[in-house]
Amino acid sequence: MAAHDTLSSVDRITLPEDFDERWPGGNRSATEAFMNVVKASEAGMANVAKMLRPFDLSPAGGLVLSALADAGPMSPSALSDRLIVTRATMTGLLDSLERRGHLRRVPHPDDRRSLLVEITPQGRVVADELRRVIHAAEAGWLGGLSATERRTLVRLMHKVQDGIAAASE
């Protein structure tokens, strides 16, 4: 089974018709939509993890390499903030990627007390290869949507993200 086929087997969540009556203050369509987004996200991330195994990378490691390939050298704290992981998690990721020769820590040119993380030529090759694989899979996963529907989905997901962010403030 190809990695992009796995999403078709994800159980779709449909809630009972009496949901709103049973859970006052809740909203059936909101809960159903949210739960299905989470299921799709989990399935997508599981597929990404499988696709990254041949590269000996976790999804987080792939994101680190991609961020460095796109943005250039960054401080570990900037990477941590960008990828929304703790500083301790980032340190472990960087150690692992450095041992594999995918990145290196270099002195910050303007602050001798700080380091920057930069991708190595080997890391750039790996980042390019893994992104080709992942982006092709993403195109397949969302191939049932038109370009207009994909743009609408992105716009709607941004609204969901804004709503979640506003509720957590």
C-alpha positions in Angstrom: 0.0 0.0 0.0 1.4 3.4 -0.9 1.7 5.9 1.9 -0.8 8.3 0.3 -3.4 5.5 0.2 -3.5 5.2 4.0 -5.8 8.2 4.5 -8.6 6.6 2.6 -8.8 4.0 5.4 -9.1 6.6 8.2 -12.4 6.2 10.1 -14.7 9.1 9.5 -16.3 10.4 12.6 -20.0 11.0 12.5 -21.7 12.0 15.8 -25.3 11.1 16.8 -28.2 13.3 15.8 -29.0 14.0 19.4 -25.5 15.3 20.2 -26.6 19.0 20.7 -29.4 17.8 23.1 -27.0 15.6 25.1 -24.2 18.1 25.3 -25.8 21.6 25.9 -23.4 24.3 24.8 -21.7 21.9 22.4 -22.2 21.9 18.6 -22.4 18.7 16.7 -21.0 20.0 13.5 -18.2 21.9 15.3 -17.2 18.7 17.2 -17.5 16.5 14.2 -15.4 18.9 12.0 -12.7 19.2 14.7 -12.5 15.5 15.3 -12.2 14.7 11.6 -9.5 17.4 11.2 -7.6 15.7 14.1 -8.0 12.2 12.6 -6.8 13.4 9.2 -3.9 15.2 10.8 -2.9 12.1 12.8 -3.1 9.9 9.8 -1.1 12.4 7.7 1.6 12.6 10.3 1.8 8.8 10.7 2.3 8.6 6.9 5.0 11.3 7.0 6.7 9.4 9.8 6.7 6.2 7.6 8.0 8.1 4.6 10.9 9.6 6.6 12.1 6.2 8.0 14.3 5.5 5.0 16.0 8.9 5.8 16.4 7.9 9.4 14.5 11.0 10.4 11.5 11.8 12.5 8.9 14.3 11.3 10.5 16.9 13.6 13.9 16.2 12.2 12.6 16.7 8.7 11.0 20.0 9.7 14.4 21.2 11.2 16.2 20.4 8.0 13.5 22.0 5.9 13.5 25.1 8.0 17.2 25.5 7.7 17.2 24.8 4.0 14.6 27.5 3.5 15.7 30.2 6.1 19.4 29.6 6.3 21.3 29.6 9.6 19.2 30.1 12.7 19.7 30.1 16.4 18.5 27.0 18.3 15.9 29.2 20.1 14.6 30.6 16.8 14.3 27.1 15.4 12.5 26.0 18.6 10.0 28.9 18.4 9.4 28.3 14.7 8.7 24.6 15.1 6.9 25.0 18.4 9.0 22.5 20.4 10.7 23.0 23.7 14.3 24.0 23.9 15.2 20.6 25.4 13.5 18.8 22.5 15.3 21.0 20.0 18.7 20.3 21.7 18.1 16.6 21.2 17.0 17.0 17.6 20.0 19.1 16.8 22.4 16.7 18.5 20.9 13.8 16.5 21.0 15.7 13.2 24.5 16.9 13.9 25.7 13.3 14.6 24.3 12.3 11.2 26.2 15.1 9.5 23.0 17.0 8.4 23.8 20.2 10.3 26.5 21.9 12.2 26.6 24.5 15.0 28.7 27.5 14.2 29.7 30.6 16.2 27.3 33.5 15.8 29.1 36.2 13.8 27.8 39.0 15.9 27.6 37.4 19.4 30.5 35.2 20.5 28.3 33.7 23.3 25.7 32.4 20.8 25.6 29.7 18.2 23.8 29.4 14.9 22.7 26.1 13.4 23.3 25.7 9.6 22.5 22.9 7.3 25.4 21.0 5.7 25.6 20.1 2.0 24.7 16.5 3.0 21.7 17.8 5.0 20.5 19.9 2.1 20.5 16.9 -0.2 18.5 14.9 2.4 16.1 17.9 2.8 15.6 18.1 -0.9 15.0 14.4 -1.3 12.6 14.1 1.6 10.6 17.1 0.6 10.2 15.7 -3.0 8.7 12.5 -1.4 6.5 14.3 1.1 5.2 17.0 -1.3 4.3 14.4 -3.9 2.4 12.5 -1.2 0.6 15.7 -0.1 -0.5 16.3 -3.7 -2.0 12.8 -3.8 -3.7 13.1 -0.4 -5.4 16.3 -1.5 -5.8 15.3 -5.1 -9.5 14.8 -4.7 -9.9 18.6 -4.1 -9.8 21.2 -6.8 -7.2 24.0 -6.5 -10.1 26.3 -5.4 -11.2 23.8 -2.8 -7.6 23.5 -1.5 -7.3 27.3 -1.2 -10.7 27.4 0.6 -9.5 24.7 2.9 -6.3 26.6 3.8 -8.4 29.8 4.4 -10.8 27.9 6.6 -8.0 26.2 8.5 -6.4 29.6 9.2 -9.8 30.7 10.7 -9.8 27.6 12.9 -6.2 28.3 14.0 -7.2 31.9 14.8 -10.1 30.7 16.8 -8.0 28.3 18.8 -5.4 30.9 19.4 -8.0 33.5 20.5 -9.5 31.0 23.0 -6.1 30.2 24.5 -5.3 33.8 25.2 
